[in-house]
């Protein structure tokens, strides 16, 4: 089964802090919705003004999570 990495981009001087905080909400969503699968979340600073938060879901769960959380983009997750 393929895994999909859902990504939220944040820009501006507070992007890093916002991405870290958003990751906490992604973990809460996983627990609240009892999602099965990889429970992978994270955040990454791409520059001083661009950071992202992400979560990895099974392909079969992608549409439900996408519609509920509205990520900015997604990609196939490769371990």
ABEGO torsion letter per residue (X at the ends): XBBBBBBBBBBEAAAAAAAAAAAAAAAAAAAAAGBBEAGBBBBBBABAABBBBBBBBBAAAAAAAAAAAGBABBBBBBX
